[in-house]
């Protein structure tokens, strides 16, 4: 279950691949911009956006705690690229944390409340909270930035696997 110097453990891999699938699901929200969401994706998958985003917020907090506990057990990075690897992963974690937080700020700031999976965690309010809605307005920018980071992350993993053939991707499988 724990990470080792050779590969990532089961819990780390669960967080990585499970959250990866949920984040891809969240990216389906981009299809909402096509034909005002009037298609199968918009009508069936995007309606879960707030609930899945809320789940991702819980998971990223747990993932950060788990990563901190495994810090000294993780596979070694190539010293030549270690800084870039840490910076890239740091930006991914930051995006995964800020995206649901800014989504919440939009919902609560605009008075919509927060009801993930039908649970009324924050009641719908009559008053808007302007500063919260304003800060939350960077949600879309962060989403696009995270999409670029994820595409880069996948691209680098595939480069390591198919070109460098150095086993980096296998450590997460």
C-alpha positions as CSV (number, residue, x, y, z in Angstrom):
1,X,0.0,0.0,0.0
2,X,2.9,2.4,0.8
3,X,5.2,4.0,-1.8
4,X,8.7,2.6,-2.2
5,X,11.9,3.8,-3.9
6,X,11.0,1.5,-6.8
7,X,7.3,2.3,-7.4
8,X,4.2,4.1,-6.1
9,X,2.0,2.1,-3.7
10,X,-1.6,1.1,-4.0
11,X,-3.1,4.2,-2.3
12,X,-1.0,6.6,-4.3
13,X,-2.0,4.8,-7.5
14,X,-5.7,4.8,-6.4
15,X,-5.6,8.6,-5.9
16,X,-3.8,9.1,-9.2
17,X,-5.9,7.0,-11.5
18,X,-9.2,7.6,-9.6
19,X,-8.8,11.3,-9.6
20,X,-7.6,11.2,-13.1
21,X,-10.8,9.6,-14.3
22,X,-12.9,12.1,-12.3
23,X,-11.0,15.0,-13.7
24,X,-11.5,13.8,-17.2
25,X,-15.2,13.6,-16.4
26,X,-15.1,17.2,-15.1
27,X,-13.4,18.3,-18.3
28,X,-16.6,17.2,-20.1
29,X,-18.0,20.5,-18.8
30,X,-16.2,22.1,-21.7
31,X,-18.9,20.4,-24.0
32,X,-21.5,22.5,-22.2
33,X,-20.2,25.4,-24.4
34,X,-21.3,23.5,-27.5
35,X,-25.0,23.9,-28.3
36,X,-25.7,25.2,-24.8
37,X,-25.2,21.7,-23.4
38,X,-28.1,20.3,-25.4
39,X,-26.6,16.9,-26.2
40,X,-26.0,13.6,-24.4
41,X,-22.8,14.6,-22.6
42,X,-24.3,17.9,-21.4
43,X,-27.6,16.3,-20.3
44,X,-26.2,13.2,-18.6
45,X,-22.6,13.7,-17.4
46,X,-22.2,17.5,-16.9
47,X,-25.1,17.6,-14.4
48,X,-22.8,15.9,-11.9
49,X,-20.2,18.6,-12.2
50,X,-20.7,20.2,-8.8
51,X,-21.0,16.8,-7.0
52,X,-17.9,15.4,-8.7
53,X,-16.0,18.7,-8.0
54,X,-16.9,18.4,-4.3
55,X,-15.7,14.8,-4.2
56,X,-12.5,15.9,-5.9
57,X,-12.0,18.6,-3.3
58,X,-12.1,16.0,-0.5
59,X,-9.9,13.6,-2.5
60,X,-7.2,16.3,-3.2
61,X,-7.0,17.2,0.5
62,X,-6.6,13.5,1.4
63,X,-4.1,13.1,-1.5
64,X,-2.0,16.0,-0.2
65,X,-2.0,14.5,3.3
66,X,-1.1,11.1,1.9
67,X,1.7,12.5,-0.3
68,X,3.2,14.3,2.6
69,X,3.2,11.1,4.7
70,X,5.0,9.2,1.8
71,X,7.5,12.0,1.0
72,X,10.6,10.0,1.9
73,X,9.3,6.7,0.4
74,X,8.7,7.9,-3.2
75,X,10.8,6.9,-6.2
76,X,13.8,9.0,-6.9
77,X,13.7,11.6,-9.7
78,X,16.4,12.2,-12.2
79,X,18.5,15.0,-10.7
80,X,18.7,16.8,-14.1
81,X,14.9,17.2,-14.2
82,X,13.9,16.9,-10.5
83,X,13.1,20.6,-10.2
84,X,10.8,20.5,-13.3
85,X,9.1,17.4,-12.1
86,X,8.4,18.9,-8.6
87,X,7.3,22.2,-10.2
88,X,4.9,20.4,-12.6
89,X,3.4,18.3,-10.0
90,X,3.1,21.3,-7.7
91,X,1.1,23.1,-10.3
92,X,-1.1,20.1,-10.9
93,X,-1.8,19.8,-7.2
94,X,-2.5,23.6,-7.0
95,X,-4.9,23.5,-9.9
96,X,-6.7,20.4,-8.5
97,X,-7.1,22.3,-5.2
98,X,-8.0,25.7,-6.5
99,X,-10.5,24.5,-9.1
100,X,-13.1,23.1,-6.7
101,X,-12.5,26.0,-4.2
102,X,-13.2,28.6,-6.9
103,X,-16.2,26.6,-8.1
104,X,-17.6,26.7,-4.5
105,X,-16.9,30.4,-4.4
106,X,-19.0,30.9,-7.5
107,X,-21.9,28.9,-6.2
108,X,-22.0,30.4,-2.7
109,X,-21.0,33.9,-3.8
110,X,-23.8,34.0,-6.3
111,X,-26.3,32.8,-3.7
112,X,-26.9,29.3,-5.2
113,X,-25.8,27.3,-2.2
114,X,-23.9,24.1,-2.2
115,X,-25.7,20.8,-2.6
116,X,-23.3,18.0,-3.7
117,X,-25.0,14.7,-4.3
118,X,-28.2,16.2,-3.0
119,X,-26.8,17.1,0.4
120,X,-27.7,20.6,1.4
121,X,-24.3,21.7,2.8
122,X,-24.8,25.4,2.3
123,X,-28.4,26.7,1.9
124,X,-29.4,28.8,-1.1
125,X,-29.1,32.4,0.0
126,X,-30.9,35.5,-1.1
127,X,-27.8,37.7,-0.8
128,X,-24.9,37.5,-3.1
129,X,-21.4,37.8,-1.7
130,X,-19.6,39.9,-4.3
131,X,-16.0,39.3,-3.3
132,X,-16.5,35.6,-3.3
133,X,-18.2,35.5,-6.7
134,X,-15.4,37.8,-8.1
135,X,-12.6,35.5,-6.8
136,X,-14.5,32.5,-8.0
137,X,-14.6,33.9,-11.5
138,X,-11.1,32.6,-12.2
139,X,-12.6,29.1,-12.1
140,X,-12.7,28.8,-15.9
141,X,-9.1,30.2,-16.3
142,X,-7.9,27.6,-13.8
143,X,-9.8,24.8,-15.6
144,X,-8.2,25.7,-18.9
145,X,-4.8,25.9,-17.2
146,X,-5.3,22.5,-15.5
147,X,-6.3,21.0,-18.9
148,X,-3.0,22.2,-20.4
149,X,-1.1,20.8,-17.4
150,X,-2.9,17.4,-17.6
151,X,-2.2,17.2,-21.3
152,X,1.5,18.0,-20.7
153,X,1.6,15.5,-17.8
154,X,0.2,12.7,-20.0
155,X,2.5,13.7,-22.9
156,X,5.6,13.6,-20.7
157,X,4.5,10.2,-19.3
158,X,4.1,8.8,-22.8
159,X,7.5,10.3,-23.8
160,X,9.1,8.5,-20.9
161,X,7.3,5.2,-21.8
162,X,7.7,5.1,-25.6
163,X,10.8,7.2,-26.3
164,X,13.0,7.1,-23.3
165,X,11.8,3.6,-22.2
166,X,13.0,4.4,-18.7
167,X,10.2,2.8,-16.6
168,X,8.8,6.1,-15.2
169,X,5.3,5.3,-16.3
170,X,5.4,1.7,-15.0
171,X,6.1,3.0,-11.5
172,X,2.5,4.3,-11.5
173,X,0.9,1.2,-13.0
